[in-house]
Amino acid sequence: MDKVKRLASENGVVIFSKSTCCQCYAVSVLFQELEVSPVVHEIDQDPEGREMEKALMSFGCNAPVPADFIQGKLIGSTNEVMSLHLSGSLIPLLQPYQAFN
């Protein structure tokens, strides 16, 4: 759990992902289209991936990936990110991390 907390807080926008997850890819592309370069941690490529997956679930993720963090705070998975985007609430959260700022 400490590793997940550390990684999530080291950068402004962090996605915990699996290399074969299409929803993880979709969220990453959305952030990139919004001029944000998220740090993506592929937990299936990490030797501690299983422990990280358990830690993400303990944070309240419905599924371990994608788990999206902004400013060290868990935003949620694809559904939560898309809901925030559709409601207009995502861009203000990402604004400090957009490339044109």
Gaussian input, Z-matrix of N, CA and C with variables (Angstrom, degrees):
# hf/3-21g

backbone

0 1
 N
 C     1     B1
 C     2     B2     1     A1
 N     3     B3     2     A2     1     D1
 C     4     B4     3     A3     2     D2
 C     5     B5     4     A4     3     D3
 N     6     B6     5     A5     4     D4
 C     7     B7     6     A6     5     D5
 C     8     B8     7     A7     6     D6
 N     9     B9     8     A8     7     D7
 C    10    B10     9     A9     8     D8
 C    11    B11    10    A10     9     D9
 N    12    B12    11    A11    10    D10
 C    13    B13    12    A12    11    D11
 C    14    B14    13    A13    12    D12
 N    15    B15    14    A14    13    D13
 C    16    B16    15    A15    14    D14
 C    17    B17    16    A16    15    D15
 N    18    B18    17    A17    16    D16
 C    19    B19    18    A18    17    D17
 C    20    B20    19    A19    18    D18
 N    21    B21    20    A20    19    D19
 C    22    B22    21    A21    20    D20
 C    23    B23    22    A22    21    D21
 N    24    B24    23    A23    22    D22
 C    25    B25    24    A24    23    D23
 C    26    B26    25    A25    24    D24
 N    27    B27    26    A26    25    D25
 C    28    B28    27    A27    26    D26
 C    29    B29    28    A28    27    D27
 N    30    B30    29    A29    28    D28
 C    31    B31    30    A30    29    D29
 C    32    B32    31    A31    30    D30
 N    33    B33    32    A32    31    D31
 C    34    B34    33    A33    32    D32
 C    35    B35    34    A34    33    D33
 N    36    B36    35    A35    34    D34
 C    37    B37    36    A36    35    D35
 C    38    B38    37    A37    36    D36
 N    39    B39    38    A38    37    D37
 C    40    B40    39    A39    38    D38
 C    41    B41    40    A40    39    D39
 N    42    B42    41    A41    40    D40
 C    43    B43    42    A42    41    D41
 C    44    B44    43    A43    42    D42
 N    45    B45    44    A44    43    D43
 C    46    B46    45    A45    44    D44
 C    47    B47    46    A46    45    D45
 N    48    B48    47    A47    46    D46
 C    49    B49    48    A48    47    D47
 C    50    B50    49    A49    48    D48
 N    51    B51    50    A50    49    D49
 C    52    B52    51    A51    50    D50
 C    53    B53    52    A52    51    D51
 N    54    B54    53    A53    52    D52
 C    55    B55    54    A54    53    D53
 C    56    B56    55    A55    54    D54
 N    57    B57    56    A56    55    D55
 C    58    B58    57    A57    56    D56
 C    59    B59    58    A58    57    D57
 N    60    B60    59    A59    58    D58
 C    61    B61    60    A60    59    D59
 C    62    B62    61    A61    60    D60
 N    63    B63    62    A62    61    D61
 C    64    B64    63    A63    62    D62
 C    65    B65    64    A64    63    D63
 N    66    B66    65    A65    64    D64
 C    67    B67    66    A66    65    D65
 C    68    B68    67    A67    66    D66
 N    69    B69    68    A68    67    D67
 C    70    B70    69    A69    68    D68
 C    71    B71    70    A70    69    D69
 N    72    B72    71    A71    70    D70
 C    73    B73    72    A72    71    D71
 C    74    B74    73    A73    72    D72
 N    75    B75    74    A74    73    D73
 C    76    B76    75    A75    74    D74
 C    77    B77    76    A76    75    D75
 N    78    B78    77    A77    76    D76
 C    79    B79    78    A78    77    D77
 C    80    B80    79    A79    78    D78
 N    81    B81    80    A80    79    D79
 C    82    B82    81    A81    80    D80
 C    83    B83    82    A82    81    D81
 N    84    B84    83    A83    82    D82
 C    85    B85    84    A84    83    D83
 C    86    B86    85    A85    84    D84
 N    87    B87    86    A86    85    D85
 C    88    B88    87    A87    86    D86
 C    89    B89    88    A88    87    D87
 N    90    B90    89    A89    88    D88
 C    91    B91    90    A90    89    D89
 C    92    B92    91    A91    90    D90
 N    93    B93    92    A92    91    D91
 C    94    B94    93    A93    92    D92
 C    95    B95    94    A94    93    D93
 N    96    B96    95    A95    94    D94
 C    97    B97    96    A96    95    D95
 C    98    B98    97    A97    96    D96
 N    99    B99    98    A98    97    D97
 C   100   B100    99    A99    98    D98
 C   101   B101   100   A100    99    D99
 N   102   B102   101   A101   100   D100
 C   103   B103   102   A102   101   D101
 C   104   B104   103   A103   102   D102
 N   105   B105   104   A104   103   D103
 C   106   B106   105   A105   104   D104
 C   107   B107   106   A106   105   D105
 N   108   B108   107   A107   106   D106
 C   109   B109   108   A108   107   D107
 C   110   B110   109   A109   108   D108
 N   111   B111   110   A110   109   D109
 C   112   B112   111   A111   110   D110
 C   113   B113   112   A112   111   D111
 N   114   B114   113   A113   112   D112
 C   115   B115   114   A114   113   D113
 C   116   B116   115   A115   114   D114
 N   117   B117   116   A116   115   D115
 C   118   B118   117   A117   116   D116
 C   119   B119   118   A118   117   D117
 N   120   B120   119   A119   118   D118
 C   121   B121   120   A120   119   D119
 C   122   B122   121   A121   120   D120
 N   123   B123   122   A122   121   D121
 C   124   B124   123   A123   122   D122
 C   125   B125   124   A124   123   D123
 N   126   B126   125   A125   124   D124
 C   127   B127   126   A126   125   D125
 C   128   B128   127   A127   126   D126
 N   129   B129   128   A128   127   D127
 C   130   B130   129   A129   128   D128
 C   131   B131   130   A130   129   D129
 N   132   B132   131   A131   130   D130
 C   133   B133   132   A132   131   D131
 C   134   B134   133   A133   132   D132
 N   135   B135   134   A134   133   D133
 C   136   B136   135   A135   134   D134
 C   137   B137   136   A136   135   D135
 N   138   B138   137   A137   136   D136
 C   139   B139   138   A138   137   D137
 C   140   B140   139   A139   138   D138
 N   141   B141   140   A140   139   D139
 C   142   B142   141   A141   140   D140
 C   143   B143   142   A142   141   D141
 N   144   B144   143   A143   142   D142
 C   145   B145   144   A144   143   D143
 C   146   B146   145   A145   144   D144
 N   147   B147   146   A146   145   D145
 C   148   B148   147   A147   146   D146
 C   149   B149   148   A148   147   D147
 N   150   B150   149   A149   148   D148
 C   151   B151   150   A150   149   D149
 C   152   B152   151   A151   150   D150
 N   153   B153   152   A152   151   D151
 C   154   B154   153   A153   152   D152
 C   155   B155   154   A154   153   D153
 N   156   B156   155   A155   154   D154
 C   157   B157   156   A156   155   D155
 C   158   B158   157   A157   156   D156
 N   159   B159   158   A158   157   D157
 C   160   B160   159   A159   158   D158
 C   161   B161   160   A160   159   D159
 N   162   B162   161   A161   160   D160
 C   163   B163   162   A162   161   D161
 C   164   B164   163   A163   162   D162
 N   165   B165   164   A164   163   D163
 C   166   B166   165   A165   164   D164
 C   167   B167   166   A166   165   D165
 N   168   B168   167   A167   166   D166
 C   169   B169   168   A168   167   D167
 C   170   B170   169   A169   168   D168
 N   171   B171   170   A170   169   D169
 C   172   B172   171   A171   170   D170
 C   173   B173   172   A172   171   D171
 N   174   B174   173   A173   172   D172
 C   175   B175   174   A174   173   D173
 C   176   B176   175   A175   174   D174
 N   177   B177   176   A176   175   D175
 C   178   B178   177   A177   176   D176
 C   179   B179   178   A178   177   D177
 N   180   B180   179   A179   178   D178
 C   181   B181   180   A180   179   D179
 C   182   B182   181   A181   180   D180
 N   183   B183   182   A182   181   D181
 C   184   B184   183   A183   182   D182
 C   185   B185   184   A184   183   D183
 N   186   B186   185   A185   184   D184
 C   187   B187   186   A186   185   D185
 C   188   B188   187   A187   186   D186
 N   189   B189   188   A188   187   D187
 C   190   B190   189   A189   188   D188
 C   191   B191   190   A190   189   D189
 N   192   B192   191   A191   190   D190
 C   193   B193   192   A192   191   D191
 C   194   B194   193   A193   192   D192
 N   195   B195   194   A194   193   D193
 C   196   B196   195   A195   194   D194
 C   197   B197   196   A196   195   D195
 N   198   B198   197   A197   196   D196
 C   199   B199   198   A198   197   D197
 C   200   B200   199   A199   198   D198
 N   201   B201   200   A200   199   D199
 C   202   B202   201   A201   200   D200
 C   203   B203   202   A202   201   D201
 N   204   B204   203   A203   202   D202
 C   205   B205   204   A204   203   D203
 C   206   B206   205   A205   204   D204
 N   207   B207   206   A206   205   D205
 C   208   B208   207   A207   206   D206
 C   209   B209   208   A208   207   D207
 N   210   B210   209   A209   208   D208
 C   211   B211   210   A210   209   D209
 C   212   B212   211   A211   210   D210
 N   213   B213   212   A212   211   D211
 C   214   B214   213   A213   212   D212
 C   215   B215   214   A214   213   D213
 N   216   B216   215   A215   214   D214
 C   217   B217   216   A216   215   D215
 C   218   B218   217   A217   216   D216
 N   219   B219   218   A218   217   D217
 C   220   B220   219   A219   218   D218
 C   221   B221   220   A220   219   D219
 N   222   B222   221   A221   220   D220
 C   223   B223   222   A222   221   D221
 C   224   B224   223   A223   222   D222
 N   225   B225   224   A224   223   D223
 C   226   B226   225   A225   224   D224
 C   227   B227   226   A226   225   D225
 N   228   B228   227   A227   226   D226
 C   229   B229   228   A228   227   D227
 C   230   B230   229   A229   228   D228
 N   231   B231   230   A230   229   D229
 C   232   B232   231   A231   230   D230
 C   233   B233   232   A232   231   D231
 N   234   B234   233   A233   232   D232
 C   235   B235   234   A234   233   D233
 C   236   B236   235   A235   234   D234
 N   237   B237   236   A236   235   D235
 C   238   B238   237   A237   236   D236
 C   239   B239   238   A238   237   D237
 N   240   B240   239   A239   238   D238
 C   241   B241   240   A240   239   D239
 C   242   B242   241   A241   240   D240
 N   243   B243   242   A242   241   D241
 C   244   B244   243   A243   242   D242
 C   245   B245   244   A244   243   D243
 N   246   B246   245   A245   244   D244
 C   247   B247   246   A246   245   D245
 C   248   B248   247   A247   246   D246
 N   249   B249   248   A248   247   D247
 C   250   B250   249   A249   248   D248
 C   251   B251   250   A250   249   D249
 N   252   B252   251   A251   250   D250
 C   253   B253   252   A252   251   D251
 C   254   B254   253   A253   252   D252
 N   255   B255   254   A254   253   D253
 C   256   B256   255   A255   254   D254
 C   257   B257   256   A256   255   D255
 N   258   B258   257   A257   256   D256
 C   259   B259   258   A258   257   D257
 C   260   B260   259   A259   258   D258
 N   261   B261   260   A260   259   D259
 C   262   B262   261   A261   260   D260
 C   263   B263   262   A262   261   D261
 N   264   B264   263   A263   262   D262
 C   265   B265   264   A264   263   D263
 C   266   B266   265   A265   264   D264
 N   267   B267   266   A266   265   D265
 C   268   B268   267   A267   266   D266
 C   269   B269   268   A268   267   D267
 N   270   B270   269   A269   268   D268
 C   271   B271   270   A270   269   D269
 C   272   B272   271   A271   270   D270
 N   273   B273   272   A272   271   D271
 C   274   B274   273   A273   272   D272
 C   275   B275   274   A274   273   D273
 N   276   B276   275   A275   274   D274
 C   277   B277   276   A276   275   D275
 C   278   B278   277   A277   276   D276
 N   279   B279   278   A278   277   D277
 C   280   B280   279   A279   278   D278
 C   281   B281   280   A280   279   D279
 N   282   B282   281   A281   280   D280
 C   283   B283   282   A282   281   D281
 C   284   B284   283   A283   282   D282
 N   285   B285   284   A284   283   D283
 C   286   B286   285   A285   284   D284
 C   287   B287   286   A286   285   D285
 N   288   B288   287   A287   286   D286
 C   289   B289   288   A288   287   D287
 C   290   B290   289   A289   288   D288
 N   291   B291   290   A290   289   D289
 C   292   B292   291   A291   290   D290
 C   293   B293   292   A292   291   D291
 N   294   B294   293   A293   292   D292
 C   295   B295   294   A294   293   D293
 C   296   B296   295   A295   294   D294
 N   297   B297   296   A296   295   D295
 C   298   B298   297   A297   296   D296
 C   299   B299   298   A298   297   D297
 N   300   B300   299   A299   298   D298
 C   301   B301   300   A300   299   D299
 C   302   B302   301   A301   300   D300

   B1=1.4497
   B2=1.5182
   B3=1.3325
   B4=1.4624
   B5=1.5237
   B6=1.3309
   B7=1.4621
   B8=1.5251
   B9=1.3143
   B10=1.4626
   B11=1.5222
   B12=1.3233
   B13=1.4682
   B14=1.5205
   B15=1.3214
   B16=1.4699
   B17=1.5262
   B18=1.3242
   B19=1.4615
   B20=1.5254
   B21=1.3262
   B22=1.4632
   B23=1.5246
   B24=1.3234
   B25=1.4660
   B26=1.5234
   B27=1.3232
   B28=1.4660
   B29=1.5245
   B30=1.3301
   B31=1.4587
   B32=1.5161
   B33=1.3199
   B34=1.4584
   B35=1.5192
   B36=1.3365
   B37=1.4588
   B38=1.5237
   B39=1.3222
   B40=1.4643
   B41=1.5263
   B42=1.3288
   B43=1.4612
   B44=1.5259
   B45=1.3214
   B46=1.4588
   B47=1.5188
   B48=1.3149
   B49=1.4461
   B50=1.5188
   B51=1.3226
   B52=1.4659
   B53=1.5226
   B54=1.3047
   B55=1.4606
   B56=1.5276
   B57=1.3100
   B58=1.4598
   B59=1.5307
   B60=1.3125
   B61=1.4640
   B62=1.5298
   B63=1.3363
   B64=1.4673
   B65=1.5306
   B66=1.3256
   B67=1.4652
   B68=1.5229
   B69=1.3283
   B70=1.4637
   B71=1.5257
   B72=1.3173
   B73=1.4563
   B74=1.5316
   B75=1.3283
   B76=1.4676
   B77=1.5286
   B78=1.3225
   B79=1.4647
   B80=1.5302
   B81=1.3127
   B82=1.4636
   B83=1.5312
   B84=1.3208
   B85=1.4651
   B86=1.5292
   B87=1.3212
   B88=1.4673
   B89=1.5256
   B90=1.3296
   B91=1.4612
   B92=1.5241
   B93=1.3108
   B94=1.4646
   B95=1.5279
   B96=1.3232
   B97=1.4697
   B98=1.5206
   B99=1.3189
   B100=1.4707
   B101=1.5286
   B102=1.3428
   B103=1.4747
   B104=1.5240
   B105=1.3268
   B106=1.4626
   B107=1.5266
   B108=1.3169
   B109=1.4660
   B110=1.5239
   B111=1.3190
   B112=1.4587
   B113=1.5279
   B114=1.3126
   B115=1.4612
   B116=1.5145
   B117=1.3255
   B118=1.4606
   B119=1.5213
   B120=1.3253
   B121=1.4681
   B122=1.5191
   B123=1.3137
   B124=1.4658
   B125=1.5279
   B126=1.3235
   B127=1.4634
   B128=1.5253
   B129=1.3427
   B130=1.4666
   B131=1.5285
   B132=1.3248
   B133=1.4537
   B134=1.5330
   B135=1.3220
   B136=1.4626
   B137=1.5288
   B138=1.3377
   B139=1.4660
   B140=1.5336
   B141=1.3265
   B142=1.4681
   B143=1.5250
   B144=1.3279
   B145=1.4609
   B146=1.5139
   B147=1.3175
   B148=1.4776
   B149=1.5302
   B150=1.3213
   B151=1.4712
   B152=1.5299
   B153=1.3333
   B154=1.4588
   B155=1.5342
   B156=1.3192
   B157=1.4574
   B158=1.5323
   B159=1.3210
   B160=1.4642
   B161=1.5322
   B162=1.3245
   B163=1.4710
   B164=1.5240
   B165=1.3247
   B166=1.4641
   B167=1.5207
   B168=1.3192
   B169=1.4607
   B170=1.5322
   B171=1.3340
   B172=1.4659
   B173=1.5284
   B174=1.3461
   B175=1.4742
   B176=1.5173
   B177=1.3320
   B178=1.4532
   B179=1.5126
   B180=1.3152
   B181=1.4639
   B182=1.5246
   B183=1.3305
   B184=1.4688
   B185=1.5164
   B186=1.3028
   B187=1.4581
   B188=1.5254
   B189=1.3182
   B190=1.4620
   B191=1.5292
   B192=1.3328
   B193=1.4671
   B194=1.5226
   B195=1.3114
   B196=1.4486
   B197=1.5239
   B198=1.3004
   B199=1.4615
   B200=1.5218
   B201=1.3157
   B202=1.4574
   B203=1.5219
   B204=1.3214
   B205=1.4640
   B206=1.5180
   B207=1.3189
   B208=1.4595
   B209=1.5154
   B210=1.3231
   B211=1.4675
   B212=1.5246
   B213=1.3283
   B214=1.4468
   B215=1.5143
   B216=1.3360
   B217=1.4615
   B218=1.5219
   B219=1.3208
   B220=1.4571
   B221=1.5205
   B222=1.3245
   B223=1.4629
   B224=1.5216
   B225=1.3178
   B226=1.4478
   B227=1.5051
   B228=1.3117
   B229=1.4502
   B230=1.5256
   B231=1.2984
   B232=1.4617
   B233=1.5243
   B234=1.3155
   B235=1.4720
   B236=1.5222
   B237=1.3199
   B238=1.4614
   B239=1.5323
   B240=1.3282
   B241=1.4725
   B242=1.5250
   B243=1.3211
   B244=1.4684
   B245=1.5275
   B246=1.3195
   B247=1.4706
   B248=1.5229
   B249=1.3354
   B250=1.4657
   B251=1.5279
   B252=1.3245
   B253=1.4619
   B254=1.5291
   B255=1.3232
   B256=1.4629
   B257=1.5257
   B258=1.3239
   B259=1.4660
   B260=1.5273
   B261=1.3417
   B262=1.4638
   B263=1.5171
   B264=1.3180
   B265=1.4624
   B266=1.5202
   B267=1.3252
   B268=1.4605
   B269=1.5306
   B270=1.3065
   B271=1.4694
   B272=1.5296
   B273=1.3397
   B274=1.4701
   B275=1.5353
   B276=1.3319
   B277=1.4693
   B278=1.5301
   B279=1.3222
   B280=1.4714
   B281=1.5249
   B282=1.3078
   B283=1.4609
   B284=1.5313
   B285=1.3200
   B286=1.4787
   B287=1.5344
   B288=1.3251
   B289=1.4562
   B290=1.5218
   B291=1.3360
   B292=1.4509
   B293=1.5154
   B294=1.3244
   B295=1.4662
   B296=1.5147
   B297=1.3051
   B298=1.4739
   B299=1.5080
   B300=1.3274
   B301=1.4828
   B302=1.5003
   A1=111.18
   A2=116.29
   A3=120.01
   A4=111.53
   A5=116.35
   A6=119.91
   A7=110.59
   A8=117.08
   A9=120.65
   A10=110.02
   A11=117.29
   A12=120.51
   A13=111.30
   A14=116.28
   A15=120.60
   A16=110.67
   A17=116.62
   A18=120.09
   A19=111.65
   A20=117.25
   A21=121.42
   A22=111.90
   A23=116.78
   A24=119.43
   A25=113.44
   A26=118.27
   A27=120.64
   A28=113.68
   A29=116.68
   A30=121.34
   A31=109.61
   A32=115.90
   A33=120.58
   A34=114.35
   A35=116.69
   A36=120.99
   A37=107.73
   A38=115.83
   A39=121.62
   A40=109.37
   A41=115.29
   A42=121.39
   A43=107.83
   A44=116.19
   A45=120.73
   A46=105.23
   A47=115.61
   A48=122.17
   A49=110.76
   A50=114.70
   A51=122.15
   A52=106.14
   A53=116.43
   A54=120.84
   A55=113.22
   A56=118.52
   A57=121.68
   A58=113.50
   A59=117.92
   A60=122.40
   A61=110.89
   A62=116.34
   A63=119.62
   A64=111.96
   A65=118.12
   A66=120.11
   A67=110.94
   A68=116.59
   A69=120.61
   A70=109.74
   A71=115.22
   A72=120.92
   A73=110.15
   A74=117.62
   A75=121.65
   A76=111.48
   A77=117.37
   A78=120.65
   A79=110.11
   A80=116.59
   A81=120.80
   A82=110.82
   A83=117.19
   A84=121.33
   A85=110.68
   A86=117.32
   A87=120.41
   A88=110.22
   A89=117.27
   A90=120.12
   A91=110.86
   A92=116.88
   A93=120.22
   A94=111.07
   A95=117.24
   A96=120.16
   A97=111.68
   A98=116.29
   A99=121.45
   A100=111.49
   A101=115.92
   A102=123.38
   A103=113.40
   A104=116.28
   A105=122.11
   A106=107.37
   A107=115.96
   A108=120.86
   A109=108.80
   A110=117.25
   A111=119.14
   A112=110.57
   A113=115.56
   A114=120.72
   A115=105.65
   A116=116.15
   A117=121.31
   A118=109.05
   A119=115.49
   A120=121.93
   A121=107.88
   A122=115.52
   A123=121.35
   A124=108.10
   A125=116.55
   A126=118.69
   A127=112.87
   A128=117.00
   A129=118.37
   A130=111.64
   A131=117.16
   A132=121.99
   A133=111.86
   A134=116.42
   A135=122.20
   A136=109.22
   A137=117.71
   A138=119.77
   A139=113.49
   A140=116.66
   A141=121.34
   A142=111.75
   A143=116.60
   A144=121.95
   A145=114.73
   A146=117.36
   A147=119.78
   A148=111.07
   A149=116.10
   A150=119.85
   A151=110.10
   A152=116.38
   A153=120.06
   A154=110.22
   A155=116.56
   A156=121.33
   A157=110.73
   A158=116.57
   A159=121.22
   A160=110.61
   A161=116.09
   A162=120.17
   A163=110.61
   A164=117.26
   A165=120.37
   A166=111.31
   A167=116.75
   A168=120.44
   A169=110.75
   A170=116.50
   A171=119.53
   A172=112.08
   A173=116.93
   A174=120.93
   A175=111.46
   A176=116.63
   A177=120.06
   A178=114.02
   A179=118.08
   A180=120.58
   A181=109.13
   A182=116.15
   A183=120.11
   A184=110.78
   A185=116.06
   A186=123.48
   A187=105.76
   A188=117.85
   A189=118.27
   A190=114.15
   A191=117.41
   A192=119.72
   A193=110.08
   A194=118.80
   A195=123.88
   A196=110.65
   A197=115.21
   A198=121.87
   A199=105.67
   A200=115.92
   A201=122.23
   A202=110.77
   A203=114.24
   A204=121.67
   A205=109.30
   A206=116.51
   A207=122.76
   A208=106.57
   A209=116.29
   A210=123.17
   A211=111.38
   A212=117.25
   A213=121.61
   A214=114.89
   A215=116.62
   A216=121.17
   A217=109.35
   A218=116.45
   A219=121.14
   A220=109.62
   A221=115.38
   A222=121.26
   A223=109.25
   A224=115.95
   A225=120.98
   A226=111.17
   A227=115.24
   A228=122.42
   A229=109.53
   A230=116.54
   A231=121.48
   A232=112.15
   A233=117.61
   A234=120.51
   A235=111.96
   A236=116.97
   A237=120.46
   A238=110.89
   A239=116.33
   A240=119.73
   A241=110.15
   A242=116.82
   A243=120.15
   A244=111.09
   A245=117.40
   A246=120.25
   A247=110.89
   A248=116.29
   A249=119.80
   A250=110.70
   A251=116.19
   A252=120.07
   A253=110.86
   A254=117.07
   A255=120.65
   A256=112.30
   A257=117.11
   A258=120.42
   A259=112.45
   A260=116.74
   A261=120.22
   A262=113.84
   A263=117.31
   A264=120.91
   A265=114.16
   A266=118.47
   A267=120.65
   A268=112.31
   A269=117.41
   A270=120.46
   A271=112.06
   A272=119.58
   A273=117.45
   A274=113.46
   A275=117.10
   A276=119.97
   A277=110.94
   A278=115.98
   A279=121.00
   A280=113.01
   A281=118.21
   A282=121.95
   A283=114.69
   A284=119.47
   A285=118.18
   A286=113.80
   A287=117.17
   A288=121.49
   A289=113.07
   A290=116.36
   A291=119.34
   A292=110.07
   A293=115.91
   A294=122.54
   A295=112.96
   A296=117.76
   A297=119.17
   A298=113.66
   A299=117.89
   A300=120.54
   A301=110.73
   D1=-36.03
   D2=-179.76
   D3=-62.80
   D4=-37.69
   D5=179.62
   D6=-64.88
   D7=-42.64
   D8=179.07
   D9=-63.04
   D10=-46.79
   D11=178.78
   D12=-59.54
   D13=-43.66
   D14=-179.43
   D15=-63.54
   D16=-50.02
   D17=-178.90
   D18=-62.76
   D19=-38.70
   D20=-178.78
   D21=-67.49
   D22=-29.44
   D23=-176.54
   D24=-96.09
   D25=-9.57
   D26=-178.52
   D27=-74.06
   D28=-23.21
   D29=-178.42
   D30=-134.23
   D31=159.23
   D32=-176.35
   D33=-66.48
   D34=-43.35
   D35=-177.53
   D36=-128.02
   D37=119.72
   D38=-174.80
   D39=-131.64
   D40=134.47
   D41=175.25
   D42=-119.71
   D43=124.24
   D44=169.70
   D45=-91.45
   D46=125.52
   D47=-167.10
   D48=-137.93
   D49=172.60
   D50=166.34
   D51=-125.08
   D52=143.34
   D53=-173.28
   D54=-62.64
   D55=-19.11
   D56=-179.00
   D57=-104.21
   D58=8.97
   D59=-174.17
   D60=-91.67
   D61=114.62
   D62=-179.10
   D63=-70.74
   D64=-31.96
   D65=177.65
   D66=-68.24
   D67=-35.73
   D68=176.38
   D69=-62.42
   D70=-43.23
   D71=178.98
   D72=-62.42
   D73=-43.09
   D74=-179.23
   D75=-61.09
   D76=-42.72
   D77=179.08
   D78=-66.20
   D79=-42.07
   D80=178.62
   D81=-60.98
   D82=-43.54
   D83=178.60
   D84=-64.66
   D85=-41.43
   D86=177.47
   D87=-57.64
   D88=-49.03
   D89=179.66
   D90=-59.95
   D91=-42.43
   D92=179.95
   D93=-64.33
   D94=-38.98
   D95=176.88
   D96=-65.86
   D97=-25.16
   D98=176.61
   D99=-89.67
   D100=14.78
   D101=176.64
   D102=67.27
   D103=31.97
   D104=176.96
   D105=-118.70
   D106=134.34
   D107=176.82
   D108=-104.97
   D109=95.43
   D110=-178.51
   D111=-72.77
   D112=152.93
   D113=169.22
   D114=-87.13
   D115=124.16
   D116=-177.15
   D117=-109.55
   D118=122.88
   D119=176.20
   D120=-105.98
   D121=112.03
   D122=178.80
   D123=-83.49
   D124=100.84
   D125=-173.68
   D126=-70.29
   D127=-20.78
   D128=176.81
   D129=-76.35
   D130=-8.78
   D131=177.11
   D132=-103.33
   D133=-0.60
   D134=-176.70
   D135=-101.53
   D136=132.69
   D137=178.45
   D138=-58.30
   D139=-24.90
   D140=179.04
   D141=-99.03
   D142=19.69
   D143=-174.47
   D144=-56.43
   D145=-42.53
   D146=-179.05
   D147=-63.39
   D148=-41.79
   D149=178.30
   D150=-66.34
   D151=-38.67
   D152=178.88
   D153=-65.15
   D154=-39.26
   D155=177.83
   D156=-60.64
   D157=-44.44
   D158=177.83
   D159=-63.33
   D160=-41.28
   D161=179.43
   D162=-63.31
   D163=-42.73
   D164=178.88
   D165=-62.09
   D166=-39.61
   D167=177.40
   D168=-64.83
   D169=-36.62
   D170=-179.94
   D171=-70.02
   D172=-21.21
   D173=175.59
   D174=-74.91
   D175=-12.51
   D176=179.06
   D177=110.45
   D178=10.42
   D179=176.46
   D180=-68.93
   D181=135.15
   D182=175.62
   D183=-69.06
   D184=-36.25
   D185=174.75
   D186=-131.07
   D187=150.20
   D188=-175.50
   D189=-66.37
   D190=-28.82
   D191=179.11
   D192=-139.50
   D193=150.51
   D194=-8.91
   D195=-74.39
   D196=143.41
   D197=173.21
   D198=-115.96
   D199=114.66
   D200=-172.19
   D201=-107.76
   D202=128.14
   D203=-179.57
   D204=-119.82
   D205=137.60
   D206=172.27
   D207=-128.25
   D208=126.59
   D209=-176.60
   D210=55.58
   D211=36.74
   D212=177.88
   D213=77.50
   D214=1.55
   D215=-178.17
   D216=-105.59
   D217=132.76
   D218=177.38
   D219=-65.90
   D220=121.43
   D221=175.47
   D222=-89.96
   D223=-38.49
   D224=178.27
   D225=133.69
   D226=-152.68
   D227=-177.22
   D228=-105.01
   D229=-161.82
   D230=-177.06
   D231=-57.29
   D232=-45.15
   D233=-178.30
   D234=-59.24
   D235=-44.11
   D236=-178.72
   D237=-67.59
   D238=-41.64
   D239=179.89
   D240=-63.85
   D241=-45.69
   D242=-179.30
   D243=-66.24
   D244=-38.56
   D245=177.30
   D246=-62.75
   D247=-43.33
   D248=177.08
   D249=-61.83
   D250=-41.27
   D251=-179.07
   D252=-65.02
   D253=-46.22
   D254=-178.61
   D255=-65.71
   D256=-30.28
   D257=179.79
   D258=-84.63
   D259=-6.15
   D260=-179.43
   D261=85.55
   D262=8.71
   D263=-176.91
   D264=-93.57
   D265=-12.21
   D266=-176.69
   D267=-76.31
   D268=-44.60
   D269=-175.72
   D270=-59.34
   D271=-43.04
   D272=176.63
   D273=-59.82
   D274=-33.92
   D275=177.55
   D276=-68.76
   D277=-35.44
   D278=-176.68
   D279=-87.08
   D280=-15.46
   D281=-172.88
   D282=-50.41
   D283=-42.56
   D284=179.22
   D285=-64.13
   D286=-15.65
   D287=-174.90
   D288=-110.13
   D289=3.05
   D290=179.68
   D291=-74.75
   D292=142.75
   D293=-173.38
   D294=-61.72
   D295=-30.44
   D296=-176.54
   D297=-85.55
   D298=4.50
   D299=175.61
   D300=-87.21

